[in-house]
Amino acid sequence: MSENRPTQPDRPVRDPDPARNRAYWERIERNAAEAPPLTNEQKATLRAIFAPVVAAMTREVK
C-alpha cells in the first residue's frame, strides 16, 4: 500500500496465507489505480444503485 493513502478498513481474507492475501489486495489496488476515471454517467449510475443502501444505513445509525 502507498504511504500517502488513508488507512484501508479491514478487508476479507482471500487467502489464509498472509503473504498471498497481502499480494492479492496489492494486485487489486494496482488494478484500481490503473483504471481510467469513471465518467459522470457511470458515477450517476453507481449513486442510483447504492442510494437505497445508503439511505437504509443512515436510518439505522440514527
SEGU-544296 format. One record per atom (N, C-alpha, C): residue in three letters; x, y, z. Coordinates in steps of 0.2 Angstrom, whole numbers, padded with zeros to 4 digits, always signed. Layout:
AlaXYZ/...
//
This chain:
Met+0004-0006+0000/Met+0000+0000+0000/Met+0004+0006+0000/Ser+0002+0011-0003/Ser+0005+0018-0003/Ser+0005+0021+0004/Glu+0011+0024+0006/Glu+0011+0028+0012/Glu+0007+0034+0012/Asn+0005+0037+0007/Asn+0001+0043+0007/Asn-0006+0042+0006/Arg-0008+0036+0006/Arg-0016+0035+0006/Arg-0018+0033+0013/Pro-0025+0035+0014/Pro-0028+0033+0020/Pro-0028+0026+0022/Thr-0028+0025+0028/Thr-0028+0018+0031/Thr-0034+0014+0028/Gln-0033+0008+0025/Gln-0039+0004+0022/Gln-0043+0001+0028/Pro-0049+0000+0027/Pro-0053-0004+0033/Pro-0051-0011+0032/Asp-0053-0015+0037/Asp-0052-0022+0037/Asp-0055-0025+0031/Arg-0051-0029+0028/Arg-0054-0032+0022/Arg-0055-0040+0023/Pro-0059-0043+0019/Pro-0060-0050+0020/Pro-0053-0054+0018/Val-0052-0059+0021/Val-0046-0063+0020/Val-0048-0068+0014/Arg-0044-0067+0009/Arg-0045-0070+0002/Arg-0040-0076+0002/Asp-0035-0077+0006/Asp-0031-0082+0006/Asp-0028-0083+0013/Pro-0028-0089+0016/Pro-0026-0090+0023/Pro-0019-0088+0024/Asp-0015-0089+0019/Asp-0008-0087+0019/Asp-0007-0079+0019/Pro-0005-0076+0025/Pro-0004-0069+0025/Pro-0001-0066+0019/Ala+0005-0069+0017/Ala+0009-0066+0011/Ala+0004-0066+0005/Arg+0001-0072+0003/Arg-0003-0072-0003/Arg-0009-0067-0002/Asn-0012-0067+0004/Asn-0018-0062+0005/Asn-0016-0055+0004/Arg-0010-0053+0006/Arg-0007-0046+0005/Arg-0006-0045-0002/Ala-0003-0050-0006/Ala-0002-0049-0013/Ala-0008-0049-0017/Tyr-0013-0052-0015/Tyr-0020-0052-0018/Tyr-0022-0044-0018/Trp-0022-0042-0012/Trp-0025-0035-0011/Trp-0021-0030-0014/Glu-0014-0031-0014/Glu-0010-0026-0018/Glu-0011-0026-0025/Arg-0013-0032-0028/Arg-0014-0033-0035/Arg-0021-0029-0036/Ile-0026-0030-0032/Ile-0032-0026-0033/Ile-0031-0019-0033/Glu-0027-0016-0028/Glu-0025-0009-0028/Glu-0022-0007-0034/Arg-0017-0011-0037/Arg-0014-0009-0043/Arg-0019-0008-0049/Asn-0023-0013-0049/Asn-0028-0013-0055/Asn-0033-0007-0054/Ala-0035-0005-0048/Ala-0039+0000-0047/Ala-0035+0007-0049/Ala-0029+0007-0047/Ala-0025+0013-0048/Ala-0024+0014-0056/Glu-0024+0009-0060/Glu-0023+0009-0067/Glu-0029+0010-0071/Ala-0035+0010-0068/Ala-0041+0010-0071/Ala-0042+0017-0073/Pro-0046+0019-0079/Pro-0047+0025-0081/Pro-0053+0028-0076/Pro-0053+0035-0075/Pro-0058+0038-0071/Pro-0065+0036-0073/Leu-0070+0036-0069/Leu-0077+0035-0071/Leu-0079+0041-0074/Thr-0084+0040-0079/Thr-0087+0046-0082/Thr-0093+0048-0078/Asn-0096+0054-0079/Asn-0101+0056-0075/Asn-0107+0052-0075/Glu-0108+0049-0081/Glu-0114+0044-0082/Glu-0113+0038-0077/Gln-0107+0035-0077/Gln-0105+0030-0073/Gln-0106+0031-0066/Lys-0104+0037-0064/Lys-0105+0039-0057/Lys-0112+0040-0055/Ala-0116+0043-0059/Ala-0123+0044-0058/Ala-0126+0037-0057/Thr-0124+0032-0061/Thr-0127+0025-0061/Thr-0126+0022-0054/Leu-0119+0023-0052/Leu-0117+0020-0046/Leu-0121+0023-0040/Arg-0122+0030-0040/Arg-0125+0033-0035/Arg-0133+0030-0035/Ala-0136+0029-0040/Ala-0143+0027-0041/Ala-0143+0020-0038/Ile-0138+0016-0039/Ile-0138+0009-0037/Ile-0138+0009-0029/Phe-0133+0013-0027/Phe-0132+0012-0020/Phe-0136+0017-0015/Ala-0140+0021-0018/Ala-0144+0026-0014/Ala-0148+0023-0009/Pro-0152+0017-0011/Pro-0156+0014-0006/Pro-0152+0011+0000/Val-0146+0009-0002/Val-0142+0006+0004/Val-0140+0011+0008/Val-0137+0017+0006/Val-0135+0022+0010/Val-0141+0025+0014/Ala-0147+0025+0011/Ala-0152+0028+0015/Ala-0154+0023+0021/Ala-0154+0017+0019/Ala-0156+0012+0024/Ala-0150+0012+0030/Met-0144+0013+0028/Met-0139+0013+0033/Met-0139+0020+0037/Thr-0141+0025+0034/Thr-0142+0031+0038/Thr-0148+0031+0043/Arg-0153+0027+0041/Arg-0159+0027+0046/Arg-0157+0022+0052/Glu-0153+0017+0050/Glu-0151+0013+0056/Glu-0146+0016+0061/Val-0142+0021+0059/Val-0137+0024+0063/Val-0141+0029+0068/Lys-0146+0032+0066/Lys-0150+0037+0070/Lys-0153+0034+0076/
//
